[in-house]
Amino acid sequence: MLMFIDLNDYELKSPPNGLIYISLKLANNDISFNELVNWIYSRLKEIK
């Protein structure tokens, strides 16, 4: 996912521990797909 974001000139505004937190939530099925999409979209920023 991060490679796709980077190749398309975007960056994910999240500290490394935020990515670990989301990974753990996914692994434990504690987050729905819609919540994950909202989390990602809220942190995407276009690189200019």
C-alpha positions as CSV (number, residue, x, y, z in Angstrom):
1,M,0.0,0.0,0.0
2,L,2.7,2.5,0.9
3,M,4.5,1.8,-2.4
4,F,1.3,2.5,-4.3
5,I,0.8,5.7,-2.4
6,D,4.4,6.8,-3.1
7,L,4.3,5.9,-6.8
8,N,1.2,8.1,-7.3
9,D,2.8,11.1,-5.6
10,Y,0.9,10.9,-2.3
11,E,2.1,10.6,1.2
12,L,0.4,9.1,4.3
13,K,0.5,11.6,7.1
14,S,0.8,9.1,10.0
15,P,3.7,8.4,12.4
16,P,5.1,4.9,12.2
17,N,3.3,3.8,15.4
18,G,0.0,4.8,13.7
19,L,0.7,2.2,10.9
20,I,1.5,-0.4,13.5
21,Y,-1.6,0.4,15.4
22,I,-3.8,0.0,12.3
23,S,-2.0,-3.2,11.4
24,L,-2.8,-4.7,14.8
25,K,-6.4,-3.5,14.5
26,L,-6.6,-5.3,11.2
27,A,-5.0,-8.5,12.5
28,N,-7.4,-8.6,15.4
29,N,-10.5,-7.8,13.2
30,D,-11.1,-4.7,15.5
31,I,-11.6,-2.3,12.6
32,S,-14.2,-2.5,9.7
33,F,-13.3,-1.9,6.1
34,N,-15.1,1.4,6.1
35,E,-13.2,2.6,9.2
36,L,-9.9,1.6,7.5
37,V,-10.8,3.5,4.3
38,N,-11.8,6.6,6.3
39,W,-8.6,6.4,8.3
40,I,-6.4,6.2,5.1
41,Y,-8.3,9.0,3.3
42,S,-8.2,11.3,6.2
43,R,-4.3,11.0,6.2
44,L,-3.6,11.1,2.5
45,K,-1.9,14.2,1.2
46,E,-0.8,15.0,-2.4
47,I,2.9,15.8,-2.9
48,K,3.4,18.8,-5.1
